[in-house]
């Protein structure tokens, strides 16, 4: 492990080039461009390690769709299994693991690839990598739209790993294809976001194939089912939910109450239920506001993509998506905003439509703190500004944690002593205050003693952390540096000239 001569002596953490899982000339150029201009050599070393973390370590399988050996395997599968859909697993495919687990989370993989989206037209390798990731996610959503994490593609030759749990889930899923089946609304929103970002940067619609449309149809079916109330509004009769989840555990956040259903939700809200949060923790009140906000935004973005194709069928589908987006957004403003005695009108974290609201935030994205980043509100919008004051205050957010060496938003997933660097990076991206931004960066930098971003850090003992290798967090750090390079270059560069991918 090579040590730098920098004040923090952060190590160089990139694998040997022969051991890296993917190569992009464009990524190497960005590393050189950014680090050569940075004021702080430790910050430069951290970016050098973090920006390529996903491509260096987590692309466990990728094909451009032209590999004859794989195509022959697909033909053999179709001959053997007549029930296989036409086009299944065809074309470019990319399997992106979360880091230290051989499984792909829809949310994590989308965020891991996000820092590279702007490079898609500059490097054909990145273009095909992201297109493959969209295709792979499409297969996963078709397969099990309620699930959050998946096994390697059957064409990859990679081994299947079990999560060690004995979950009872409806709808039933295939463990050889699914790693975990926690229904998280944001997973489906991230599926849309991956393609929307690709289109935003390339204006290409290669992903609009029959498999993507089938996955979108699955997504809409989930929205329809999970927008239903617990009791029929006309008869008052209980109606079972399509999705239930039970796990034998002594950790309350790992399972759902009431035999896997979760707490009751009211009718007429326009909101969509999410059984779990992006932390993989169970919701308390199923109308999880950050995921609803993200879904509203991504549905609207997808509608714009479809409208641009100019076909009659896409125009009709676009209207459907816009209707869903409008309905959810209106539901957030009507039911997800509450009057706080200290902070005024604020966004709640979760609501149930009966008047109950959970006031907190979690570090995982989507979060209330990140509402401007997902495009739901502007950072200077009054309700968001009130919410932000609440979230970054110990008396306003029970999971805003402070200690002798670290501070930030945490969450119940790790416990009451660990804050997440990811929350500080989101805080920096949503701030216009130079001092606040640099304070966040310094806390993250000083807690990253291994030269990579941790999942969480003990606020009193920063040497105590969870996950030495967490590609999603590394990606958020890289994205933060790229954000500042464009928006506030004077904070990190020796010269004030903006840098944009």
C-alpha positions as CSV (number, residue, x, y, z in Angstrom):
1,X,0.0,0.0,0.0
2,X,1.7,3.2,-1.2
3,X,1.6,6.1,1.2
4,X,1.6,9.7,0.0
5,X,3.7,12.5,1.4
6,X,0.6,14.5,2.1
7,X,-0.4,15.7,5.6
8,X,-3.0,12.9,6.1
9,X,-0.8,10.4,4.3
10,X,-3.8,8.9,2.4
11,X,-2.9,5.7,0.6
12,X,-3.2,5.2,-3.1
13,X,-6.1,2.7,-3.3
14,X,-6.6,1.9,-7.0
15,X,-6.0,-1.8,-7.9
16,X,-3.2,-2.8,-10.3
17,X,-4.4,-2.0,-13.8
18,X,-4.5,-5.7,-14.6
19,X,-6.9,-6.2,-11.7
20,X,-9.3,-3.4,-12.5
21,X,-12.8,-4.5,-13.7
22,X,-13.2,-1.9,-16.4
23,X,-11.1,0.7,-18.2
24,X,-12.1,4.1,-19.7
25,X,-9.6,6.6,-21.2
26,X,-12.1,9.4,-20.4
27,X,-12.1,8.5,-16.7
28,X,-8.3,8.6,-16.6
29,X,-8.3,12.0,-18.3
30,X,-10.8,13.4,-15.8
31,X,-8.7,12.2,-12.9
32,X,-5.6,13.9,-14.3
33,X,-7.6,17.1,-15.1
34,X,-9.1,17.4,-11.6
35,X,-6.2,16.4,-9.5
36,X,-3.6,18.5,-11.3
37,X,-5.6,21.6,-10.3
38,X,-6.6,20.9,-6.8
39,X,-5.2,22.9,-3.8
40,X,-5.3,20.1,-1.3
41,X,-3.2,17.1,-2.2
42,X,-5.1,14.9,0.2
43,X,-8.4,15.9,-1.4
44,X,-6.8,15.2,-4.8
45,X,-5.7,11.7,-3.6
46,X,-9.2,11.0,-2.3
47,X,-10.7,11.9,-5.7
48,X,-8.1,9.9,-7.5
49,X,-9.2,6.8,-5.5
50,X,-12.9,7.5,-5.3
51,X,-13.8,8.6,-8.8
52,X,-12.8,5.4,-10.6
53,X,-13.9,3.1,-7.7
54,X,-16.9,1.8,-9.5
55,X,-15.1,1.0,-12.7
56,X,-12.0,-0.2,-10.9
57,X,-13.7,-2.7,-8.6
58,X,-17.4,-3.3,-9.2
59,X,-18.1,-4.1,-12.9
60,X,-18.1,-7.8,-12.3
61,X,-19.7,-8.6,-15.7
62,X,-20.0,-6.6,-18.9
63,X,-20.7,-7.6,-22.5
64,X,-21.2,-5.3,-25.5
65,X,-23.8,-7.8,-26.9
66,X,-21.5,-9.0,-29.7
67,X,-19.8,-11.8,-27.9
68,X,-20.6,-14.9,-30.0
69,X,-20.0,-17.3,-27.1
70,X,-22.6,-15.5,-25.0
71,X,-25.0,-15.2,-27.9
72,X,-24.7,-18.9,-28.6
73,X,-25.5,-19.5,-24.9
74,X,-28.6,-17.3,-25.3
75,X,-29.7,-19.3,-28.3
76,X,-29.2,-22.6,-26.4
77,X,-31.3,-21.2,-23.5
78,X,-34.1,-20.3,-25.8
79,X,-34.1,-23.7,-27.4
80,X,-34.1,-25.4,-24.0
81,X,-36.6,-23.2,-22.3
82,X,-39.4,-22.3,-24.7
83,X,-41.0,-20.0,-22.2
84,X,-38.1,-17.5,-22.2
85,X,-39.1,-14.1,-23.6
86,X,-37.7,-13.0,-26.9
87,X,-34.8,-10.6,-26.4
88,X,-34.2,-11.6,-22.8
89,X,-30.6,-10.8,-21.8
90,X,-29.7,-9.8,-25.3
91,X,-27.6,-6.8,-26.3
92,X,-25.1,-4.9,-24.0
93,X,-25.4,-6.0,-20.3
94,X,-23.5,-4.7,-17.2
95,X,-23.6,-6.2,-13.7
96,X,-22.5,-3.6,-11.1
97,X,-22.0,-4.8,-7.6
98,X,-22.4,-2.6,-4.5
99,X,-18.8,-3.2,-3.4
100,X,-18.3,-5.9,-0.8
101,X,-21.4,-8.1,-1.8
102,X,-21.7,-10.0,-5.1
103,X,-25.1,-8.5,-5.8
104,X,-26.5,-5.5,-7.6
105,X,-28.8,-3.0,-6.0
106,X,-30.8,-1.0,-8.5
107,X,-30.3,2.2,-6.4
108,X,-26.6,1.7,-5.7
109,X,-25.7,0.8,-9.3
110,X,-27.5,3.8,-10.7
111,X,-25.7,6.2,-8.3
112,X,-22.4,4.4,-8.8
113,X,-22.6,5.1,-12.5
114,X,-23.9,8.6,-12.3
115,X,-20.5,10.4,-12.2
116,X,-19.7,8.8,-15.5
117,X,-22.9,9.7,-17.4
118,X,-21.5,13.0,-18.8
119,X,-18.7,10.9,-20.4
120,X,-20.9,8.6,-22.4
121,X,-20.5,10.5,-25.7
122,X,-16.8,11.0,-25.1
123,X,-15.9,7.4,-24.6
124,X,-17.7,4.5,-26.4
125,X,-16.7,2.2,-23.6
126,X,-18.7,4.3,-21.1
127,X,-21.6,4.5,-23.5
128,X,-21.9,0.8,-23.8
129,X,-21.3,0.2,-20.1
130,X,-24.2,2.4,-19.1
131,X,-26.5,1.1,-21.9
132,X,-25.7,-2.4,-20.6
133,X,-26.6,-1.3,-17.1
134,X,-30.0,0.0,-18.3
135,X,-30.6,-3.3,-20.1
136,X,-29.6,-5.4,-17.1
137,X,-31.8,-3.3,-14.8
138,X,-34.7,-3.8,-17.2
139,X,-34.3,-7.6,-16.9
140,X,-34.3,-7.3,-13.1
141,X,-37.4,-5.1,-13.0
142,X,-39.2,-7.5,-15.4
143,X,-38.2,-10.4,-13.3
144,X,-39.2,-9.1,-9.8
145,X,-40.3,-5.5,-9.7
146,X,-40.7,-5.5,-5.9
147,X,-37.1,-6.6,-5.3
148,X,-34.2,-4.3,-4.5
149,X,-31.0,-6.5,-5.0
150,X,-30.2,-9.1,-7.6
151,X,-27.9,-12.0,-8.5
152,X,-25.5,-12.0,-11.4
153,X,-27.1,-12.4,-14.9
154,X,-27.4,-16.1,-15.9
155,X,-25.1,-15.4,-18.9
156,X,-22.3,-14.1,-16.7
157,X,-21.0,-17.3,-15.3
158,X,-20.7,-15.7,-11.9
159,X,-21.7,-17.7,-8.8
160,X,-24.9,-17.0,-6.9
161,X,-24.6,-16.0,-3.2
162,X,-27.4,-16.1,-0.7
163,X,-28.1,-13.4,1.8
164,X,-28.3,-15.8,4.8
165,X,-32.0,-14.9,5.6
166,X,-35.1,-16.9,5.5
167,X,-37.6,-14.3,4.3
168,X,-41.2,-14.9,3.6
169,X,-42.2,-12.6,0.8
170,X,-45.2,-12.1,-1.5
171,X,-45.0,-12.1,-4.5
172,X,-42.7,-15.1,-4.4
173,X,-39.3,-14.6,-6.0
174,X,-36.5,-16.9,-7.4
175,X,-33.5,-16.8,-5.0
176,X,-31.2,-17.8,-7.9
177,X,-32.1,-14.5,-9.5
178,X,-32.8,-12.3,-6.5
179,X,-30.5,-11.5,-3.7
180,X,-33.0,-9.7,-1.5
181,X,-36.6,-8.7,-2.0
182,X,-37.3,-5.6,0.0
183,X,-39.8,-3.4,-1.9
184,X,-38.3,0.1,-2.0
185,X,-40.1,2.7,-4.2
186,X,-36.8,4.5,-4.8
187,X,-35.4,1.3,-6.5
188,X,-37.9,1.7,-9.3
189,X,-37.3,5.5,-9.4
190,X,-33.6,4.8,-9.8
191,X,-34.3,2.4,-12.7
192,X,-35.9,5.4,-14.5
193,X,-33.2,7.7,-13.4
194,X,-30.4,5.6,-15.0
195,X,-32.0,5.9,-18.4
196,X,-33.1,9.5,-17.9
197,X,-29.5,10.5,-17.1
198,X,-28.2,8.6,-20.1
199,X,-30.7,10.4,-22.4
200,X,-29.9,13.8,-20.8
201,X,-26.2,13.5,-21.6
202,X,-26.4,11.7,-24.9
203,X,-29.9,12.4,-26.4
204,X,-29.8,8.7,-27.5
205,X,-32.7,6.3,-27.1
206,X,-30.9,3.0,-27.7
207,X,-32.4,1.7,-24.4
208,X,-36.0,2.1,-25.7
209,X,-36.3,-1.6,-26.6
210,X,-39.1,-4.0,-25.9
211,X,-37.5,-5.2,-22.7
212,X,-37.3,-1.6,-21.3
213,X,-41.0,-1.0,-22.2
214,X,-41.9,-4.2,-20.5
215,X,-40.0,-3.2,-17.4
216,X,-41.8,0.2,-17.4
217,X,-45.1,-1.6,-17.6
218,X,-44.1,-3.6,-14.5
219,X,-43.2,-0.4,-12.7
220,X,-46.6,1.1,-13.5
221,X,-48.3,-2.0,-12.2
222,X,-46.4,-1.6,-8.9
223,X,-47.5,2.1,-8.7
224,X,-51.1,1.1,-9.2
225,X,-51.0,-1.6,-6.6
226,X,-49.0,0.3,-4.0
227,X,-51.2,3.5,-4.2
228,X,-54.1,1.5,-2.8
229,X,-55.2,2.2,0.8
230,X,-55.3,-0.4,3.5
231,X,-59.1,-0.2,3.8
232,X,-61.6,0.2,0.9
233,X,-62.7,3.8,1.1
234,X,-66.3,2.8,0.1
235,X,-66.9,-0.3,2.2
236,X,-64.3,0.1,4.9
237,X,-63.2,-3.5,4.3
238,X,-59.6,-4.5,4.7
239,X,-57.9,-5.3,1.4
240,X,-54.6,-7.3,1.5
241,X,-51.6,-5.7,-0.1
242,X,-49.9,-7.3,-3.1
243,X,-46.6,-7.1,-1.3
244,X,-45.8,-8.5,2.2
245,X,-42.4,-9.2,3.8
246,X,-41.5,-11.1,7.0
247,X,-38.0,-11.9,8.3
248,X,-37.2,-13.8,11.4
249,X,-35.1,-11.2,13.2
250,X,-34.6,-9.4,16.5
251,X,-34.1,-6.1,14.6
252,X,-37.3,-4.2,14.1
253,X,-36.2,-2.3,11.0
254,X,-35.6,-5.6,9.2
255,X,-39.2,-6.7,8.9
256,X,-42.7,-5.4,8.5
257,X,-45.3,-5.3,11.3
258,X,-48.8,-6.8,11.1
259,X,-47.8,-10.1,9.4
260,X,-45.6,-8.4,6.9
261,X,-48.1,-5.7,5.7
262,X,-46.9,-2.7,7.7
263,X,-49.0,0.0,9.3
264,X,-52.3,1.1,7.7
265,X,-52.4,3.8,5.0
266,X,-55.3,6.1,4.2
267,X,-57.0,6.6,0.9
268,X,-57.1,9.6,-1.4
269,X,-53.5,10.8,-0.8
270,X,-52.1,10.4,-4.3
271,X,-49.0,8.9,-2.7
272,X,-47.4,5.5,-3.3
273,X,-46.4,3.1,-0.5
274,X,-42.8,2.1,0.0
275,X,-42.3,-0.8,2.4
276,X,-38.6,-0.1,2.9
277,X,-36.3,3.0,2.8
278,X,-33.2,3.3,0.7
279,X,-31.2,2.3,3.8
280,X,-33.1,-1.1,3.5
281,X,-34.8,-0.3,6.8
282,X,-38.6,-0.7,7.1
283,X,-40.7,2.3,6.9
284,X,-42.9,3.2,9.9
285,X,-45.5,5.2,7.9
286,X,-45.5,3.7,4.4
287,X,-45.8,6.9,2.4
288,X,-42.1,7.7,2.3
289,X,-41.8,11.2,1.0
290,X,-38.3,11.3,-0.4
291,X,-39.0,8.3,-2.7
292,X,-42.3,9.7,-3.7
293,X,-40.5,12.9,-4.7
294,X,-37.9,11.1,-6.6
295,X,-40.5,9.0,-8.4
296,X,-42.5,12.1,-9.3
297,X,-39.4,13.7,-10.8
298,X,-38.3,10.7,-12.8
299,X,-41.7,9.9,-14.2
300,X,-41.8,13.4,-15.5
301,X,-38.3,13.1,-17.0
302,X,-39.2,9.8,-18.6
303,X,-42.4,11.3,-20.0
304,X,-40.3,13.9,-21.8
305,X,-38.0,11.3,-23.2
306,X,-41.0,9.4,-24.7
307,X,-42.6,12.5,-26.0
308,X,-39.5,13.3,-27.9
309,X,-39.6,10.1,-29.9
310,X,-42.7,11.5,-31.8
311,X,-44.6,8.2,-31.9
312,X,-48.3,8.0,-31.1
313,X,-47.8,5.1,-28.7
314,X,-45.0,6.9,-26.8
315,X,-47.1,10.1,-26.7
316,X,-49.9,8.2,-25.0
317,X,-47.5,6.5,-22.6
318,X,-46.0,9.9,-21.9
319,X,-49.4,11.2,-20.8
320,X,-49.8,8.3,-18.4
321,X,-46.5,9.0,-16.8
322,X,-47.1,12.7,-16.5
323,X,-50.5,12.0,-14.8
324,X,-48.7,9.8,-12.3
325,X,-46.0,12.4,-11.7
326,X,-48.6,15.2,-11.1
327,X,-50.7,13.1,-8.8
328,X,-47.7,12.1,-6.6
329,X,-46.3,15.6,-6.5
330,X,-49.7,17.1,-5.5
331,X,-49.9,14.3,-2.8
332,X,-46.6,15.4,-1.4
333,X,-47.5,19.0,-1.1
334,X,-50.9,18.2,0.4
335,X,-50.0,15.4,2.8
336,X,-46.2,15.5,3.1
337,X,-45.9,19.1,4.3
338,X,-46.6,19.7,8.0
339,X,-46.5,22.7,10.3
340,X,-43.6,22.5,12.8
341,X,-43.8,24.7,15.9
342,X,-40.1,25.7,15.6
343,X,-39.3,25.5,11.9
344,X,-42.6,26.3,10.2
345,X,-43.8,24.5,7.1
346,X,-41.5,21.5,6.5
347,X,-41.5,18.2,4.6
348,X,-42.1,15.1,6.7
349,X,-40.0,12.0,6.2
350,X,-43.0,9.6,6.2
351,X,-46.8,10.0,6.5
352,X,-49.7,7.7,6.6
353,X,-52.5,9.9,5.3
354,X,-54.3,9.8,8.6
355,X,-52.4,12.8,10.0
356,X,-49.4,11.0,11.5
357,X,-46.0,12.2,10.4
358,X,-42.4,11.1,11.1
359,X,-40.0,14.0,11.5
360,X,-36.4,12.9,10.7
361,X,-34.0,12.3,7.8
362,X,-31.7,9.4,6.9
363,X,-28.4,9.8,5.2
364,X,-29.3,7.4,2.4
365,X,-30.4,8.9,-1.0
366,X,-33.2,9.8,-1.7
367,X,-33.5,11.9,1.5
368,X,-35.2,15.1,2.4
369,X,-31.9,16.9,2.4
370,X,-31.4,15.8,-1.2
371,X,-34.7,17.1,-2.6
372,X,-33.0,19.8,-4.7
373,X,-30.5,17.3,-6.1
374,X,-33.3,15.1,-7.4
375,X,-35.0,18.1,-8.9
376,X,-38.1,18.2,-6.8
377,X,-37.5,21.7,-5.4
378,X,-35.0,24.5,-5.7
379,X,-32.6,24.9,-2.8
380,X,-34.0,28.3,-2.0
381,X,-37.6,27.1,-1.9
382,X,-39.1,28.2,1.5
383,X,-40.4,24.8,2.6
384,X,-37.1,23.1,1.8
385,X,-35.1,25.8,3.6
386,X,-37.2,25.3,6.7
387,X,-36.8,21.5,6.3
388,X,-33.0,21.9,5.9
389,X,-32.7,23.9,9.1
390,X,-34.7,21.2,10.9
391,X,-32.6,18.3,9.5
392,X,-29.2,19.9,10.4
393,X,-30.3,20.6,14.0
394,X,-30.0,18.1,16.9
395,X,-33.3,19.2,18.3
396,X,-35.0,18.9,14.9
397,X,-33.7,15.6,13.5
398,X,-33.1,12.7,15.9
399,X,-30.6,11.3,13.5
400,X,-28.4,14.4,13.2
401,X,-25.5,13.1,15.2
402,X,-22.5,15.1,16.6
403,X,-19.4,14.1,18.5
404,X,-15.8,14.9,19.3
405,X,-14.5,13.9,15.8
406,X,-17.4,13.8,13.3
407,X,-20.9,14.9,12.7
408,X,-23.7,14.4,10.1
409,X,-26.9,12.6,9.5
410,X,-27.0,8.9,10.3
411,X,-30.0,6.6,10.6
412,X,-31.3,3.5,12.3
413,X,-29.5,1.1,10.0
414,X,-26.1,1.5,11.8
415,X,-27.2,3.0,15.1
416,X,-27.1,6.1,17.2
417,X,-23.3,6.8,17.2
418,X,-22.5,6.7,13.5
419,X,-23.1,9.4,11.0
420,X,-22.7,8.9,7.3
421,X,-20.2,10.8,5.1
422,X,-22.8,10.6,2.4
423,X,-25.0,13.1,4.3
424,X,-22.2,15.6,4.5
425,X,-21.6,15.3,0.8
426,X,-25.3,15.9,0.1
427,X,-25.2,18.9,2.5
428,X,-22.2,20.4,0.6
429,X,-24.0,19.9,-2.8
430,X,-27.1,21.6,-1.5
431,X,-25.3,24.6,0.1
432,X,-24.2,27.9,-1.4
433,X,-22.2,28.8,1.8
434,X,-18.4,28.4,1.2
435,X,-17.7,27.9,4.9
436,X,-20.3,25.2,5.3
437,X,-19.2,23.4,2.1
438,X,-15.6,23.3,3.2
439,X,-16.5,22.3,6.7
440,X,-18.3,19.3,5.2
441,X,-15.4,18.4,2.9
442,X,-12.9,18.5,5.7
443,X,-14.9,16.2,7.9
444,X,-15.2,13.7,5.1
445,X,-11.5,14.0,4.2
446,X,-10.3,13.6,7.8
447,X,-12.5,10.5,8.4
448,X,-11.3,8.8,5.2
449,X,-8.0,7.6,6.5
450,X,-7.9,4.6,4.2
451,X,-8.2,6.8,1.2
452,X,-11.8,5.8,0.4
453,X,-15.2,6.9,1.8
454,X,-16.8,4.8,4.5
455,X,-20.4,3.9,4.9
456,X,-20.6,5.4,8.4
457,X,-18.2,6.9,10.9
458,X,-18.4,6.9,14.7
459,X,-18.9,10.6,15.7
460,X,-16.5,10.3,18.7
461,X,-13.9,7.9,17.2
462,X,-13.5,8.5,13.5
463,X,-11.2,5.5,13.3
464,X,-14.2,3.3,14.0
465,X,-16.3,2.9,10.8
466,X,-18.5,0.5,8.8
467,X,-17.4,-0.7,5.3
468,X,-13.9,0.2,4.2
469,X,-15.1,-0.3,0.6
470,X,-18.4,1.3,-0.4
471,X,-18.6,2.2,-4.1
472,X,-21.8,4.2,-3.8
473,X,-20.3,6.6,-1.2
474,X,-17.1,6.9,-3.3
475,X,-19.3,7.9,-6.2
476,X,-21.1,10.5,-4.2
477,X,-17.8,12.0,-3.1
478,X,-16.6,12.1,-6.8
479,X,-19.9,13.7,-7.8
480,X,-19.5,16.4,-5.0
481,X,-16.0,17.3,-6.3
482,X,-17.3,17.5,-9.8
483,X,-20.2,19.7,-8.6
484,X,-17.8,22.1,-6.9
485,X,-15.4,22.1,-9.8
486,X,-18.2,23.5,-11.9
487,X,-20.1,25.6,-9.3
488,X,-17.4,26.8,-6.9
489,X,-14.0,26.1,-8.4
490,X,-12.3,28.6,-6.2
491,X,-12.9,26.3,-3.2
492,X,-10.9,23.4,-4.5
493,X,-8.8,24.6,-7.4
494,X,-5.6,26.7,-7.4
495,X,-7.3,28.8,-10.2
496,X,-11.0,29.9,-10.3
497,X,-11.7,28.6,-13.8
498,X,-14.8,26.2,-13.7
499,X,-14.3,22.6,-14.9
500,X,-17.2,20.7,-16.5
501,X,-17.2,17.2,-17.9
